[in-house]
Amino acid sequence: MIKNHLKEWRARQAQRGISKATLARRIRVNRSYVTKMEQGKAVPSLQVALLLAEYFGCTVDELFELEAEKTPEFSHDHMLPNGHLNED
């Protein structure tokens, strides 16, 4: 899962009078998509992530981070010689 800090970065811009609609126009998306990204309901494409970083004057890493996902534990005893998991 990807965690984003978009809402915090946009709040800093809002203090300077820059609206969500302005941001949306600048990164070539609609305003509702910006809202969905802020809420974590949409993950931007690489192009949009780069445009956001350029707009805010930061790096993509400062806007987005990978959250550790819980994966089921499995034994290597279930691995096939080709490296695939034997699900039998």
Helices and strands as residue ranges (DSSP letters): E 2-4, H 6-14, H 20-26, H 31-38, H 46-56, H 60-63, E 64-66, G 76-78
